[in-house]
Amino acid sequence: MVSTISVRSRAGLLYLSLLLAASLPLPAQATPPDPARPEAASPDPARQLIANLNLEAAPSAVSSHPRWEPARVVVSLPRGMGDDRFLQQLQAAAGEVTLIVDDSGAYVPTRETLAGADGYIGFCTTDMLKNADPGLLWVHSYTVGMDRCSDASDDLRADRIFTNNKRLSGPTIAEHGIAMLLAISRGLPAYSAAQAERQWRRELSTGLAFGELAGKTLLVAGLGGIGTEVARRAHGLGMRVIATRNSSRDGPDFVSYVGLSGELATLAGEADVVVNALPLTEETAGLFDADLLAQIKPGAIYINVGRGQTTDTAALVAALQSGQLYGAGLDVTDPEPLPEDSPLWQLPNVIITPHVAAAGGDSLQRTALIAAENLRRYVGGEPLLNLVDMEAGY
């Protein structure tokens, strides 16, 4: 079902609706916004989230784009996000702009739905861009990965502004990855299998050879939003954290060393745990191949919460079977869904979840809040959050 909502809202309505949606108490005393800082005009929950996750705004206001003239924005409502609270956020943020709400559940909106839209909030895909009118300027993706639209032609991407969900799902995905690490290091998969058979097998404890996490080295490949949250939690467990990133050597205090992407193989030799939090780009596709897996410190644990196609599946299976890797936790695989005959299903030192690391927690609420906040900024002509470099893919 597609519905049209045209809203004339006041700033107070926007402020109150977002506060209620985020279940946060009203502040004792409101602080007047500083017009020099766009985020200061944001409602308190959005402002707090921007600060907590260090979300970055674009260097220039969207109103500086010659085609900026907000009039019609289409919003796709996926399962789980189509509740009244999110709709209230969107309605409050839209102001006098016509809001087209598509709750049909379609992953790609039809041409009819997208007709005349200058803004779109939903899933960035090549098919969506093909269905859109040339006047579409702004695309906001609920997902972090942009690989489903990064292969679009230059004509489809040119002169458009893309924003996404980066950093918003980081805390939830990081906890999922750390849960996998703890489970593998403590041999919980074997105990779980014994429990299913109603067997009291104390002898399984003799197979625990990985040891405690404190004092061990964890390497984060891809120190972005997810990687940073993984690093924060690993440091809290007493681990030494090192990382790589493509853009710079900058990193938080809890990361002892940040290398560039070219140092990945060298740093892998120091790692007792490798966490893959990389996006899928031309450079990262198949990056963890037999050669790179052989560079990882023998007996290490491999966790992938990035993209399945960054890892050569056959090479991963071989490294696990040979003992080069102690175990693996995989929320993403190549391909997806993982075929029933994949050897990964049968390996006792592997935990597999079906690309659900972002589920649960508060990631959905953060996704909704920032989608509405970016809509408010778009309508108001302010700098947008989480700008994506489509050439880089993130």
N, C-alpha and C positions, 0 to 999 in steps of 0.2 A: 504494500500500500504506500502511495506517495501522497503527502499532504503539504499544503502551503500554509505557512504561518508568517504573518507580517506583524511585527511587534514594535510599538513605540514605548520604550522603557525609560525610566529615570535612573540616575546613578545609584540612588538609594536602594531601588529594587535589585539592581545587579549585585550590590554589596551584600544585601541580606540573603539573597537566594544562594549565592556561592558559600556564604558562611554556613547556612543551614545544610547545604549539600555536603559540605565537608565535615559536618558534625563538630564544629569548633565553637567555643564560646565567644560571645561578643567581647572585644577588648574593653578594658575599663575606660580608656580615653583614646579616641581616634586621633591619629596623627595626620595633619594636613599633608597631602601629596606634594612632593617636590617636582615641579614641572620639568626640571632639568633631567630627571630620571624617570623614564617611562614606566619602569616597574613599580614606582611609588604610586602610580595611579591605579595599580591592580588591586582587586579586593584582597583582604588579608590572607586568606588561605593560599591564593596563587602566589602572592608576594613571599610568603613563608616557604612555599615549595621551591620557588625559583632560587631562594637563598640556600636552602638545605641541600639541594642537588646541584647547585652551581650551574643552573641553566643559563645559556648565553643568548643574548639578543643580537639580531642582525646589526651590522655597523651603521645602517641607514634606515630611515623610516620607509615603510612600504608606500607611503603617499608620494615619495619622490619618484616612483616608477611612472613613466608617462601614460601607462594604460590603467593606472589605479583609478577606479571609479566603482566602488562597491555598490551593487544593486541586487544581486541574486546569488545566494550561496546554497549549494546542495549538500546535505549531510546524510551519509549512510549510517544506519543504526544496526550494528551487528548484534548478535545474540548476547545478552548480558548487559548491554549498554543502553538499551531502549527504555529506561525507566523514567519516571516523572522528574526525578532530580536532575538528570542530565538534560532533559528537554527544557527544564526551567533555566538551567545554566545557559543553554544555547539561545533561548528566547530573550533572556536578559542581555546577552552579549550582542545580539543581532541589531538592536536598535531599530531603525527604520528600514533596514535591509530586508528584502523578502527571503524567508528561510524555507527551503524545500526539504522536507524530511522524508527520506526513503527508508521505511521499515519493512521492506519486502524481504529482506534477508539476502538479496542478490549481492554477490561479491563484486560484480561490475554493473554499475548503473546503466540503464538504457540511454540511447541517444535522446529519446523524448524527455527523460528525467533530467538530463544534463543540458538540455537546450537553453541557451541564454545565460548559463551560469558563468560568473567570473571567479567564483571560489568553490572549492570542493573539500569536504572533510570526510575521510573514509580510508580506503585502501588504494595506494598508488600502484596501478598496474598499467601495462602497455595498452590493454584493451580499453581501459577507462579513458586514457588519453586519446585513443582513436575515436571514442564516442563523443568526446567533448567538442564544443564549438571552439573556433580559433580565439574567441574572446576570453577563454579560461586563463586566468592569471596566476591564481594561488591554489596550491594543492597541499593539504595537510594529511599526513599518513598516520593512522593509529599504530603502525608498526615501527620498529627500529630499522629493520632491514629494508633497503630500497631496491633489492635485486629484482623484484618483480616488475619494476618499471625502468630500471637502469639500462635495459637493452632496447629501449624505445629509440626511434630515430632522432637525429638531431632536430629535425623539424618539429617533432612532437614535444621536445623538451625546451626548445629555444624560447627565450624571452618569457619564461615562466618561473615562478618562485615556489620552491619546495621546502616544506618543513616536516618534521617527523616526531617520533616518540622517544628519541634517544634520551637516555638517563632515567626515564620515568619507570621502566620495568627493571632497572638495575638492582635495586635492593631485593626484590622477589627472586629474580633469576640467580643472584649471588647466593642467597640462602639455599636455593635448590642445589646449586653446584657444591656448596660446602656440605650439605647433607649427604650428597653422593660420596664426597671425599671421606667423610667420617664413617659412612657405612662400609665402604670398601676397606679402609684402613683397619677397621675393627672386625672384618669378616662377617658382617651381618647378612649378606646374601645366603651364605651357607646355613646360618642358623634359621633364616626364614624358610629355606627349603626343608630343613629338618622339622620345623614347626608344622608345615603343611602336611608332613607325614606322621605327625604326633610322636616324634622321636626325641629323646633326651640325650643329646650327643655332646657330652663334655669334652670328648677327645678332639673336637673341632678347634678348640682353643690352641692346640699345639701347632696349628697351621698359621697362626698370626705372626707374621715375620716383618711386617712393615714398620712396626714401632709407633711411638708417640709422635704427634705432629709438632709439638714444641721443639724449636731448634732446627727443624728441617727447612729447606728452601723451596718456596713456591714461585714458579714463573707464570706470570700472566702475559699471554700473547694477545695484545690488543688492549691497551690501557685507556679504554673509553669509559662510557658510563657504567656498563656491566663490569668491565675489568677492574675499575676503581673500587666498586662495591665488594667484589671478591677479595681484592687486596686488603681492604679495610678489615674484613672479617678474618682473613688468614692472619693478619698481624695481631688481631685480638686473641688468636689462639696461640700466640707465641712463635709464629713462624717468621723466618726471614723472607721478605717479599722482594722479588725483582720483576722487571716488566720490560716489554717492548711496546713502542707505539710508532706510528708512521710519521707523525707531524713534528715532534720535538722531543727533547729529553726532559721536559718538565713533568713533574709528578708530585703527589702529596708526600708529606713527611713520613708516612708509614711505608713507603716504598723506598728501599735502600738504594736501588739503582734502576734507572730508566734508560734502556738502550733503544737505538733505532731499529727498524725492521730488519736491516741487514745483519744485526747481531743475534738474531734468534737462534741460529744453530749453535753458536758459541755459548750462549746463556743456557740453552737446553742441557748442556753437559753438566751444569751445576744443579739442575732441578730435581728434587725428589718428587715434586708434583708439578705438572704442567696443566694450566687451565687455558683452553682455547676460547677466547671471547672475540674472535675476529669477525668482521663483516665479510660478505662474499663479494669480492671484486676480481678483476682480471689477475691481479697480483696474488691474491690469496687462494684462488681456486686450486685444489690439489696440493696446497703448500705442505701439509703434513703427509709427505710421501715416505717411501721406505728409507731414503737417505736421511731425512730429517728425524724420523722416529729412531733411527739408529744412533743419532747424536745425543738423544736424551739419556740422562744418567740411568744406567741399568737398574731395573727394579722400581722405576718410578710409576706413579699413578697419573693417568691421562684423563682429563675432564673436558668435555666439549659442550659448551653452552652457547656457541657462536652460530656457525652454519655447517651443516653436514658436508657440503661439497668442498669445504676447506681441507678435508681429510680423505686420503686414499683408503677406502674401506678394506681392500685386500691386504694392503700393507699393515693396516692396524690389526687385522686378524692375525697376521703372521707374527707381529711383535708381541701380541698377547699370548699366542700359543708357544712361542719360543722362550718366554720368560723375560724378554727385554723389558716389557711393561708388567708391573705387578698386577695392575687392573685398570679398568676404565669405567667412567661414568658418562653416558651418552644421552643427552636430551635431544640431540639432532643426529641424523644419520644420512648417508648417501647410498641408495635413494630413500625417499620417504613416500609412503610408509615403507618400513624395512620388510623385504620379502620374507615369507615364512621359511624359506630354505637357507637364509643367511646363517653362517656359522656363529655370528655374534649372539644369537639367541641361546645357544647351547653352552657358551663359555661361562664357567662358574665364577669368574672374577670380573664379570661385566654387569653393570646395572644399566638398563635401557628404559627411558621414559619417552613418550611419543610427542616430543616438541611441545611440552606443556610447562616449562620452567617459569613462564611468566604468569601462570594461572594462580589464583588465590592471592592472599596478601592484600596489599593496597594498590597494586599496580593499575587495576582497572579504574579506581577512583582518581588516581593521578592522571591517567590517560584522559579521562573525561574533563578533569579540571583544566588541564593545559590546552586541550582542544578548544574549550570554551574561551579560555584566556587568549589564545591566538586569534579566535574569531573576533573578540573584542578589540584586539590590537589591529586586526585587518580593517575592521569597520572604522576604527578611529584613526587609521593612518600611521600607527606607531611602528617601531621596529618589532618584527616577529621573532618568536623564540625558536630555537632548534633549527636554524637554517641548514639546509643540506646542500653540499657540493655534489651535484649529480655526476660530474666528471670523476671525482674520487669515489663516489658511491656511498658516502656517509656524511 
